[in-house]
Amino acid sequence: MSPRPRKFDPDEALRQAMMVFWARGYEAAGVSDLLEAMGINRFTMYEFFGDKHALFRKAADRYLEGFEKSTLARLRTNQDGLAAIRAHFAGMVEYFGGPKGRRGCLMINSISEVASRDAEIRELAQTFHRRLEEAFAVAIRNARSVGSIASMAPTESLARYLVAVSFSVPLIAQTYPEDRVRLEQVAETALAGLAVRSAAARG
């Protein structure tokens, strides 16, 4: 039995595993790659996290927690719903239009790679999708309360539309890594689909 490394930090080890999965994808991330990044041995990995599949689930859960505290919280808590939606897409263009964003989104990558054949990962992907949709719905309702969105489409339909656009941005960025303008156009069209009203028109 191999001894556990001293000063082992499970949270940091999990963060490192998440980064490996994010950069390489589930299939290409070998156990040896994960162990090296986490700074632990195989025994410690199985003791704390389980096998590779269980580790991936925990890494995906950690990613979702961060997504909840950042992106979703901003969409839900900003009383200016339209500003929140604008900021969301501006942030996506900024991130995915840069070098770090070319690795894509961990959850969207996972959906493309393994969700179709893995029920547990598919469930995680659905949770990710549903939480983003719900956060957009809150922002849309807030925007409608002050008349900044003119579209008469149901809130649920608009929220699903914005999720679809959000899912497309990282994929477009990976396909056209040097084409930031393309991402900006996608973001602008997303807002146009809400039939955004100007301040003058609302007045």
N, C-alpha and C positions, 0 to 999 in steps of 0.2 A: 504494500500500500504506500503510495507516494504521499509525502507530507504536504499539507496545505501551505502555499506561500505566505510569508509573513506580510502584514499590512495589506491584506486582501480587502479590496473595496468592491462588494458585489455590484453596487450601482454604477461605478465607473467601468467595471468589467462589462456590464450589460451595455453601457453606452458605446464602448469600443466594438462590441459584437454588432450592435445596430449599425455602426459606421461601415463595417465590413459588408454586411448584407446590403446596405444602401449602395455601396460602391460597386459590388460585384454581382449582386443578385443572389437569390437563394441557392440555385443549383451550383453556381460557380464558386460559392464561398465554401472552401474545404474546411474540415474540422481543424486541420493543422493551421490554416490561416486564422481561424477564429481564436484558437488557443494562443497563438503568438500575439495577436492584437490585444487579447484580454490579459495576457501575462499570467496565465494559470496553466495547470496541467489537466489532463483528461479527467482524472478522478474528481478534481474540484469542480470542473464543468458539470459533470453528471450529478455531483452532490448538490450543487446550488441551482442548476438550471435544467438538468435533464439532457436528453439527446439534442441533436441539431435542430430537429423540428420544434421541440419544446423551447429551445433557446430562441428560435426565430419568432415564435409566438410572443415570448416575453419581450423581445426587442421591438416587435410591432406594437405591443401594448404601451411600451415606453414612448414610442414615437407618437402614438395617439394622445398620450397624456400631454406631451409638449404641444401638440397641435391644438388640443383643447384649451390650454392655458394662453396660447398666443392668438392664433388666427380666429378660432371660434369665439373666444372671449371678446375680442375686439368687435366682431360682427354683432354679437348679442348685446353688448353693453353700451355701445355708442348710440345715443339718442338720435343723432343725425344719421339715419339709416343709409341715405344715399352717399354721404361722405365715407361711411364704413365700407360700402361696396366699392367705391372708387379706390379707397386706400388698399383694399384687398387685391384688386387687379393691378394697381400700380406696384404693389409689393411683389406680386408674381412676376411681372415684367422685369423688375429690378433684379430679383433673385435668379430666375430661370434664364434671363438674358445674359447673365454673367458666368464665369468659369465654374463656380461651385454648383450652379444650378444644372449643369449639363449631366449630372448624375441622375437627374429627375427627382421624382417623389417616391419615397420608399413604398408607400401603400399602392400608388398607381403602378409602379414597377411590379409589385407583387401580384396585383390583379392581372396584369398582362402575362406574367410568367407562370404562376401556379394556382391562382384562385379557381380556374375552371376544373381542376382535378383534385382540389384539396378543400373539403367542406369546411374545415376549421379556418383556413386562410380566407375562404370566401365569406365566412361569417364576419371576420374582422374587417374585410373590405366593405361589406354592407354596413357595418357600424360606422366606419369612416364616412361613407357616402351619406348615410342618414343624418349624422351629426352635422355635416356641412350643409346639407339641405335645410335642416331645422334652423341653423344659424342664419342662413340667407333669408329664410321666411321671417325671422324676427326683424332683420334689417329692412326687408321690404315693407313689413307692416309699419315700422317706424317712419320710413320714407313716405308712405301713403298718408300717414296721419298728419303730415305737414304739406301734402300735395306736391311733392317733388317727383313723383312717378305718375305718369299719365296712363300707362297701359292698363287696360281693363281685364287682362288675363288673370285667372285665379292666382293667388299668392303661391300656392303649391306648384303650379306650372312654371311660374317665373323662377322660383327657387331651384327647381330641377333643371331649368335652362341654364342658370348660372353655375350649377354644379357641372353640367356637361361642358360648358366653356372652360371652367377651372381645370377639369380633367384633361382637356385638350392642350392647354398651355405647355406643360412640361414635355408632352410628346412632340409638339411642334418645335420646341426649343432643342430637343435632342435630334430632330430631323434636320433643322436648319440652325445649327449652333452659332452662326455668325449673323443671323438675320433678326436683330432686335426690332426693327421696324415692323416685321410681320407680327410679332407678339403685341406690339403697341396697337396695331390695327385690330387684332382679335379682341383686345381689352376694350377698345373704343366701340367696337360693334356690340359687345356684350351690354354696354351701357345704353347704346342706341335701341337695343331690343326691349329695354324697359320704357321706352318713349319718355326719356328724362325731360322734365320741363325746366326751363330756365327760371331764374328768380323773377325776371320781368313778366314772364307769362303767368307765374303764380300770383303776382301782385295784381 
